[in-house]
Amino acid sequence: MMSTPMIPVQSFTPRVTYTPLLPQGQIFQSPYTAPANVIIDQPPSNAPTPVWPPEQPPLPPVSSGYAMFFTPAPPVFEAGTFPAQPLGTHVPVRLHHHIIINPVDPEIPVLQWDVIHAAELAKVLGGRGILIPLDLNAAAVTGGFSTDKMHITADAPCLKFWMNRWGPIVIEKPDIKVRDVLDAIHDYFQLPLTEDDVTEVERVPGNKANLRNAALYRIRDSYDSLPPLTAQSGYRRSDILGGERRFKGLRVVVFDDGTWTVFLGLMPGPVPNLIV
């Protein structure tokens, strides 16, 4: 049984209302507030133009409620694509279907995973809401397309600010597996914050307390070690995320120069306790 953290924390989770830490000069829209005037970075004039996936409305969500006599089949589309592409559409880069954003309902992640935890704790949300094991040794890129290098970044305003500061997540190895992708994301956010990072955070009023609170909840939720030992490691990059540590999924964007990038999505909300 885990011991109590050195600094007591409240017995409830703030994840559904907590906003990630704000970089100075940035306006972040909380998932549960009205739209704000988000500052959008203008790309340089020589930046490549996205050409895939094409713009199209997402598929209608499938209700999670129980049907009286039968459950309608979900829409048919190309596996491993988000937004979902119609069956038969050319897909230049296809990710494993368990690590993409849910194409049927983006607010219900296929992969139930808190990024502060090791990849082994990630579970797949199967039929009837049952959690099933994830095949960590499956190829991360599927459909006959192979790669030995993957860049992961973000375009959500707050996370984009920090990942631009820290640099992208880069995976370089032959035959990249699902485990390699999750390990790289986990390791990236496990890195300690630098003094300059903490200074940048504390430039915004209230962020110092938010950062400390996020660290307390990360220490409580972590399985790395006993809480007092984990607390000695100081602040980590995941503390910047506040309550948005829940893995939403990945999506691919292909550019007109032939390059492609994977974008990471995170979201608020608790992840089921997978230690049973």
C-alpha positions as CSV (number, residue, x, y, z in Angstrom):
1,M,0.0,0.0,0.0
2,M,1.3,3.4,-0.9
3,S,2.3,5.8,1.8
4,T,0.8,9.3,2.2
5,P,2.6,12.1,0.4
6,M,4.6,14.4,2.6
7,I,2.3,17.4,1.7
8,P,-1.4,16.5,2.1
9,V,-3.5,17.0,-1.0
10,Q,-7.3,17.3,-1.3
11,S,-9.3,14.1,-1.7
12,F,-10.9,15.2,-4.9
13,T,-9.3,15.5,-8.4
14,P,-9.2,18.9,-10.1
15,R,-8.6,17.4,-13.5
16,V,-11.9,18.2,-15.1
17,T,-11.6,21.9,-14.3
18,Y,-7.9,22.6,-14.2
19,T,-6.4,24.7,-17.0
20,P,-2.8,24.0,-18.1
21,L,-0.2,26.5,-17.1
22,L,-0.2,29.6,-19.3
23,P,2.9,31.0,-21.0
24,Q,3.1,34.8,-20.7
25,G,1.2,36.5,-23.5
26,Q,-0.8,33.4,-24.5
27,I,-4.5,33.0,-24.0
28,F,-5.6,29.4,-23.5
29,Q,-9.1,28.2,-23.9
30,S,-10.2,25.8,-21.2
31,P,-12.2,22.9,-22.6
32,Y,-15.1,23.9,-20.3
33,T,-15.2,27.7,-21.0
34,A,-16.6,29.8,-23.8
35,P,-14.2,30.4,-26.8
36,A,-11.5,32.9,-26.2
37,N,-9.4,35.0,-28.5
38,V,-6.5,32.5,-28.8
39,I,-3.3,33.9,-30.1
40,I,-2.4,32.0,-33.2
41,D,1.2,31.9,-34.4
42,Q,1.5,32.8,-38.1
43,P,3.6,30.3,-39.9
44,P,6.6,31.6,-41.9
45,S,6.0,32.3,-45.6
46,N,8.2,29.4,-46.6
47,A,6.5,26.8,-44.3
48,P,5.2,23.7,-46.0
49,T,1.4,23.6,-46.6
50,P,-0.7,20.7,-45.2
51,V,-2.2,18.6,-48.1
52,W,-3.5,15.6,-46.1
53,P,-5.9,14.8,-44.6
54,P,-8.4,16.7,-46.6
55,E,-10.8,19.0,-44.8
56,Q,-14.0,17.2,-44.2
57,P,-16.7,17.0,-41.5
58,P,-16.0,14.3,-38.9
59,L,-18.2,11.2,-38.8
60,P,-21.2,11.5,-36.5
61,P,-20.5,10.1,-33.0
62,V,-22.0,6.7,-32.1
63,S,-24.0,6.8,-29.0
64,S,-22.7,4.9,-26.1
65,G,-26.2,4.1,-24.8
66,Y,-27.6,0.7,-24.9
67,A,-30.0,-0.1,-27.7
68,M,-33.2,-2.1,-26.9
69,F,-32.9,-4.7,-29.6
70,F,-29.7,-4.1,-31.5
71,T,-26.7,-1.8,-31.7
72,P,-26.1,0.0,-35.1
73,A,-22.8,-0.6,-36.7
74,P,-20.4,2.3,-36.7
75,P,-19.6,4.1,-40.0
76,V,-17.1,2.3,-42.3
77,F,-13.9,4.1,-42.9
78,E,-10.2,3.5,-43.5
79,A,-8.5,2.2,-40.4
80,G,-5.8,4.3,-38.7
81,T,-7.1,7.7,-40.0
82,F,-8.2,10.8,-38.2
83,P,-10.3,12.5,-39.4
84,A,-11.8,9.2,-40.7
85,Q,-11.3,8.8,-44.4
86,P,-13.9,7.1,-46.6
87,L,-13.2,3.5,-47.4
88,G,-11.1,3.2,-50.5
89,T,-9.4,6.6,-50.0
90,H,-5.6,6.8,-50.5
91,V,-3.9,7.1,-47.1
92,P,-0.3,8.2,-47.4
93,V,0.6,7.6,-43.7
94,R,-1.5,5.3,-41.5
95,L,-0.9,5.0,-37.7
96,H,-1.9,2.0,-35.6
97,H,-5.6,2.3,-34.9
98,H,-5.2,2.1,-31.1
99,I,-3.0,5.2,-30.8
100,I,-4.9,7.6,-33.1
101,I,-7.6,10.0,-31.9
102,N,-10.9,8.2,-31.9
103,P,-12.4,8.9,-35.4
104,V,-15.9,8.0,-34.2
105,D,-15.9,10.1,-31.1
106,P,-12.8,12.2,-30.3
107,E,-13.9,12.8,-26.7
108,I,-13.7,9.1,-25.9
109,P,-10.0,8.0,-26.3
110,V,-9.4,4.5,-27.7
111,L,-6.3,4.3,-25.5
112,Q,-6.8,4.9,-21.8
113,W,-3.5,6.2,-20.6
114,D,-2.1,8.9,-18.4
115,V,1.2,10.1,-19.9
116,I,2.9,10.1,-16.5
117,H,2.6,6.3,-16.4
118,A,4.7,3.7,-18.2
119,A,3.4,2.3,-21.5
120,E,2.7,-1.0,-19.9
121,L,-0.2,0.6,-18.0
122,A,-2.0,1.8,-21.2
123,K,-5.2,-0.1,-22.0
124,V,-7.5,-0.2,-25.0
125,L,-11.2,0.6,-24.5
126,G,-13.0,-2.3,-26.1
127,G,-16.6,-3.1,-26.7
128,R,-19.0,-2.7,-23.8
129,G,-16.4,-0.4,-22.1
130,I,-14.1,-3.3,-21.2
131,L,-10.4,-2.5,-20.9
132,I,-8.2,-4.9,-22.9
133,P,-4.4,-5.2,-23.2
134,L,-2.6,-3.1,-25.8
135,D,-0.2,-4.8,-28.2
136,L,2.9,-2.8,-27.5
137,N,4.9,-4.7,-30.1
138,A,2.6,-3.9,-33.0
139,A,4.0,-1.6,-35.7
140,A,3.2,2.1,-35.0
141,V,2.9,2.9,-38.7
142,T,0.8,0.4,-40.7
143,G,-0.6,-0.2,-44.1
144,G,2.6,-1.3,-45.8
145,F,4.4,2.0,-45.0
146,S,7.6,1.8,-43.0
147,T,9.6,4.5,-41.4
148,D,12.7,4.8,-39.1
149,K,12.0,8.3,-37.9
150,M,9.0,10.0,-36.4
151,H,8.5,13.6,-35.2
152,I,5.7,14.3,-32.7
153,T,4.6,17.9,-31.9
154,A,1.4,19.7,-31.0
155,D,-0.8,22.5,-32.3
156,A,-3.0,23.1,-29.3
157,P,-1.9,26.6,-28.2
158,C,-0.6,26.0,-24.7
159,L,1.1,22.7,-25.4
160,K,2.4,24.1,-28.7
161,F,4.2,26.9,-26.8
162,W,6.0,24.5,-24.6
163,M,6.9,21.9,-27.3
164,N,8.2,24.7,-29.5
165,R,10.4,25.7,-26.5
166,W,11.5,22.1,-25.7
167,G,11.6,20.8,-29.3
168,P,9.6,17.9,-30.8
169,I,9.5,14.3,-29.6
170,V,11.9,12.5,-32.0
171,I,11.9,8.7,-32.5
172,E,14.7,7.3,-34.6
173,K,14.9,3.5,-34.9
174,P,14.1,0.8,-37.4
175,D,10.5,-0.6,-37.4
176,I,9.0,1.8,-34.8
177,K,6.6,0.0,-32.5
178,V,3.7,1.2,-30.5
179,R,5.8,0.8,-27.4
180,D,8.5,3.1,-28.8
181,V,5.9,5.9,-29.4
182,L,4.4,5.7,-25.9
183,D,7.8,5.4,-24.3
184,A,9.0,8.5,-26.1
185,I,6.0,10.5,-25.1
186,H,6.3,9.3,-21.5
187,D,10.0,10.0,-21.3
188,Y,9.6,13.5,-22.8
189,F,7.2,14.6,-20.1
190,Q,9.2,13.0,-17.3
191,L,12.1,15.3,-18.0
192,P,12.7,17.9,-15.2
193,L,11.7,21.5,-15.7
194,T,14.7,23.8,-16.0
195,E,15.1,26.9,-13.9
196,D,14.2,29.0,-17.0
197,D,11.0,26.9,-17.5
198,V,10.0,27.5,-13.9
199,T,10.7,31.2,-14.3
200,E,8.6,31.4,-17.4
201,V,5.7,29.6,-15.6
202,E,5.8,32.0,-12.6
203,R,5.7,35.1,-14.8
204,V,1.9,34.6,-14.9
205,P,0.0,35.3,-11.7
206,G,-1.3,32.2,-10.0
207,N,0.8,29.8,-12.0
208,K,3.3,29.2,-9.1
209,A,0.5,27.7,-7.0
210,N,-0.9,25.8,-10.0
211,L,2.4,24.3,-10.7
212,R,2.8,23.1,-7.1
213,N,-0.7,21.7,-7.1
214,A,-0.1,19.8,-10.4
215,A,3.1,18.3,-9.0
216,L,1.3,17.1,-5.8
217,Y,-1.3,15.3,-7.9
218,R,1.4,13.8,-10.2
219,I,3.2,12.6,-7.1
220,R,0.0,11.1,-5.7
221,D,-0.9,9.4,-9.0
222,S,2.6,8.2,-9.9
223,Y,3.8,4.6,-9.6
224,D,7.4,5.5,-10.0
225,S,8.3,5.2,-6.3
226,L,7.1,6.1,-2.9
227,P,5.6,9.6,-2.9
228,P,8.3,11.1,-0.6
229,L,11.0,9.8,-3.0
230,T,9.1,11.0,-6.1
231,A,8.7,14.5,-4.5
232,Q,12.5,14.8,-4.3
233,S,12.8,14.9,-8.1
234,G,11.3,18.4,-8.3
235,Y,9.1,19.6,-11.1
236,R,8.7,17.7,-14.3
237,R,7.4,18.7,-17.7
238,S,4.2,16.8,-17.1
239,D,3.4,19.3,-14.3
240,I,3.0,22.0,-17.0
241,L,0.0,20.0,-18.3
242,G,-2.0,20.5,-15.1
243,G,-4.9,18.1,-15.4
244,E,-4.5,17.5,-19.1
245,R,-2.4,14.4,-18.8
246,R,-4.9,12.1,-20.4
247,F,-3.8,10.8,-23.8
248,K,-6.4,11.7,-26.5
249,G,-4.5,10.3,-29.4
250,L,-2.3,11.1,-32.4
251,R,-3.0,12.3,-35.9
252,V,-0.9,12.6,-39.0
253,V,-0.5,15.7,-41.2
254,V,1.3,15.3,-44.6
255,F,2.7,18.5,-46.2
256,D,3.2,19.5,-49.9
257,D,7.0,18.9,-49.7
258,G,6.5,15.2,-48.9
259,T,7.2,15.5,-45.2
260,W,4.8,14.4,-42.5
261,T,4.4,15.1,-38.8
262,V,2.5,13.5,-36.0
263,F,0.4,15.8,-33.7
264,L,-0.2,14.8,-30.1
265,G,-3.6,15.4,-28.4
266,L,-4.0,15.5,-24.7
267,M,-7.2,16.2,-22.7
268,P,-8.6,16.6,-19.2
269,G,-10.3,14.0,-17.2
270,P,-9.3,11.0,-15.0
271,V,-7.9,7.8,-16.4
272,P,-9.3,4.6,-14.9
273,N,-7.1,3.1,-12.2
274,L,-5.3,0.3,-14.1
275,I,-3.6,-1.1,-11.0
276,V,-6.0,-3.8,-9.8
